[in-house]
Amino acid sequence: MPNVVAIVTCGGASRRMGRPKADLPFGPETLLERAVRQLLDAVGSVVVAAAPAQSLPDFDARRVRIVRDPSHHPGPLGALGAALAAVPEPADFAYLAAVDAPCFSADWLRLLIDRIGDRDAAAAEIDGRWQPFAALYRIGPTREAVARLRAEGVERLTSLLDRLATRRIEGRELAAIDPAGLLFRDLDRPEDYLRALRELAAEGPAGPRDGGAG
């Protein structure tokens, strides 16, 4: 079994939401607390990539490492680069999660680990578009690719998957694990958040896809 660390990005500007997504209540916890809890059930450690002055919960420092990019709102590629530099050794792969995507599947992570083979990354492709979050990255090549892209002035996270040797996970495999399409549903706007809260209330304490299988 390879050594996998998870990275959660949570330092974005949240302009469309109007307030920090990481702090949004989601049941008895915030979105960030939920993400970290779910991931720690599946991997040994988590790196949280936060903004410089962002207030964060008190996580267990033995398993959760906080990294702050010195630039304000550097974007997900910059946040990933900062987090990769802080990944504890030894680790083979990093699973990248976004704080505003509250549904996680351990079965999906296991599929990515199984399918990555000798590639640098494994990621879903939906409607012809790479999904850079809920994706698995080989740490060494990804560190190098992020540094090159940023040196070239490229900040789009999808450019990373174009640059890396990426294993494509297509619709049939994804649907077998995530038939409801929850894994890649993010909360960009207040109406997205309110819908997710309604689903949480309807489904009980576990809520939509609380780390379970498809």
C-alpha positions in Angstrom: 0.0 0.0 0.0 1.6 3.3 -1.0 2.0 6.1 1.5 -0.7 8.7 0.7 -1.0 12.2 2.2 -4.1 14.4 1.6 -3.9 18.1 0.8 -6.9 20.4 1.4 -6.9 23.9 -0.2 -9.0 26.4 1.8 -7.4 29.8 1.3 -9.3 31.1 -1.7 -11.1 34.5 -1.9 -14.6 33.0 -1.9 -15.9 35.9 -3.9 -19.0 34.2 -5.2 -19.9 32.8 -1.8 -19.4 36.1 -0.1 -17.7 34.7 3.0 -14.9 32.1 3.6 -16.0 28.7 2.6 -13.8 26.9 5.1 -15.8 28.5 8.0 -19.3 27.6 6.7 -21.2 25.4 9.2 -22.1 22.0 7.8 -23.9 20.0 10.4 -22.0 20.1 13.7 -18.7 21.1 12.1 -17.4 23.5 9.4 -16.6 22.5 5.9 -12.9 22.5 6.7 -13.3 20.4 9.8 -15.5 18.0 7.8 -12.9 17.7 5.0 -10.0 17.0 7.4 -12.0 14.5 9.5 -13.1 12.5 6.4 -9.6 12.5 5.0 -7.9 11.4 8.2 -10.2 8.4 8.2 -8.6 7.3 4.9 -4.9 8.6 5.1 -2.3 9.0 7.7 -1.8 12.8 7.5 -3.3 16.0 6.0 -1.7 19.2 4.9 -4.1 22.2 5.0 -3.1 25.0 2.5 -4.5 28.3 4.0 -4.2 32.0 3.4 -1.6 33.9 5.4 -3.9 35.4 8.0 -6.7 32.9 7.8 -8.1 31.7 11.2 -8.2 27.9 11.5 -9.5 25.3 14.0 -7.1 23.6 16.4 -6.3 20.4 14.6 -4.1 17.6 15.9 -0.6 18.7 15.0 0.6 15.1 14.9 -1.5 14.4 11.8 -2.4 17.8 10.4 0.2 20.2 9.1 -0.7 23.9 8.2 1.0 25.7 5.4 0.4 29.3 4.5 1.4 30.7 1.1 3.0 34.1 1.6 1.2 35.6 -1.4 -2.5 36.5 -1.0 -4.9 34.2 -2.8 -2.2 32.6 -5.0 -4.7 30.3 -6.6 -5.0 26.5 -6.3 -1.7 25.8 -8.2 0.3 28.0 -5.8 -1.5 26.5 -2.8 -0.7 23.0 -4.1 3.0 24.0 -4.6 3.2 25.3 -1.0 1.5 22.2 0.4 3.7 19.8 -1.6 6.8 21.5 -0.1 5.4 20.8 3.4 4.4 17.1 2.8 6.0 15.0 5.6 8.4 12.2 4.5 8.0 9.5 3.5 5.0 10.0 1.2 4.5 8.6 -2.3 1.3 10.3 -3.4 -0.9 13.3 -2.6 -4.7 13.3 -2.8 -5.9 16.9 -3.6 -9.2 17.9 -2.0 -11.0 21.2 -2.2 -12.7 22.5 1.0 -15.9 23.4 -0.9 -16.5 19.9 -2.1 -18.0 18.2 1.0 -18.4 14.7 -0.5 -15.5 12.3 -0.2 -15.3 8.6 -1.1 -12.7 6.3 0.2 -13.6 3.9 -2.6 -12.7 6.6 -5.1 -9.3 7.1 -3.5 -8.7 3.4 -3.6 -9.6 3.3 -7.3 -7.1 6.1 -8.0 -4.4 4.3 -6.1 -5.1 1.1 -8.0 -5.2 2.8 -11.4 -2.3 5.2 -11.3 0.3 2.6 -12.1 3.5 4.2 -13.4 1.8 7.5 -14.2 2.4 10.8 -12.5 -1.3 11.4 -11.7 -4.7 9.9 -11.9 -7.8 12.1 -12.3 -11.3 12.0 -13.6 -12.3 13.5 -16.9 -15.9 14.7 -17.1 -17.4 16.0 -20.4 -13.9 16.2 -21.9 -12.5 18.3 -19.0 -9.9 17.3 -16.4 -11.0 17.4 -12.8 -7.8 18.4 -10.8 -9.4 18.0 -7.4 -10.3 14.6 -6.0 -7.2 13.5 -8.0 -4.1 11.6 -7.0 -0.6 13.0 -7.7 2.8 11.4 -7.5 4.7 13.9 -5.3 8.1 14.2 -6.9 7.1 14.8 -10.5 4.2 17.0 -9.4 6.5 19.3 -7.3 8.7 19.7 -10.4 5.8 20.4 -12.7 4.2 22.9 -10.4 7.5 24.8 -10.1 7.9 24.9 -13.9 4.3 26.1 -14.5 4.6 28.9 -12.0 7.9 30.0 -13.4 6.2 30.2 -16.8 3.4 32.3 -15.2 0.8 29.6 -15.5 -1.7 29.4 -12.7 -4.4 27.1 -14.0 -4.6 23.8 -12.1 -5.8 21.9 -15.1 -2.6 22.8 -16.9 -0.8 20.6 -14.4 -2.7 17.5 -15.5 -1.9 18.4 -19.1 1.8 18.6 -18.2 2.0 15.4 -16.2 1.6 11.8 -17.5 -2.0 11.5 -16.2 -4.1 8.3 -16.0 -7.6 9.3 -17.2 -10.5 7.9 -15.2 -13.6 8.1 -17.4 -17.3 8.2 -16.8 -18.1 4.5 -16.4 -15.6 3.9 -13.7 -16.6 7.1 -11.9 -20.3 6.3 -12.1 -19.8 2.9 -10.5 -18.5 4.6 -7.4 -20.4 7.9 -7.5 -23.7 7.3 -9.3 -25.3 10.5 -7.9 -22.4 12.7 -9.1 -21.6 14.1 -5.7 -17.8 13.9 -5.6 -17.3 16.8 -8.0 -20.2 19.0 -6.8 -18.6 22.1 -5.2 -20.2 24.9 -3.3 -19.4 28.1 -5.2 -22.5 30.2 -4.5 -24.9 30.7 -1.6 -27.6 28.7 -3.4 -25.2 25.7 -3.7 -24.5 25.8 0.0 -28.2 26.0 0.9 -29.0 23.1 -1.3 -26.2 21.0 0.3 -27.6 22.0 3.8 -31.0 20.7 2.7 -29.5 17.5 1.6 -27.6 17.2 4.8 -30.8 17.7 6.8 -32.7 15.1 4.7 -30.0 12.4 5.0 -29.3 12.7 8.6 -26.0 13.1 10.6 -23.8 11.4 8.0 -25.0 13.7 5.3 -24.3 13.4 1.6 -21.4 11.0 1.0 -19.7 11.3 4.4 -16.7 9.3 3.4 -18.6 6.2 2.5 -18.6 4.1 -0.6 -20.7 4.7 -3.7 
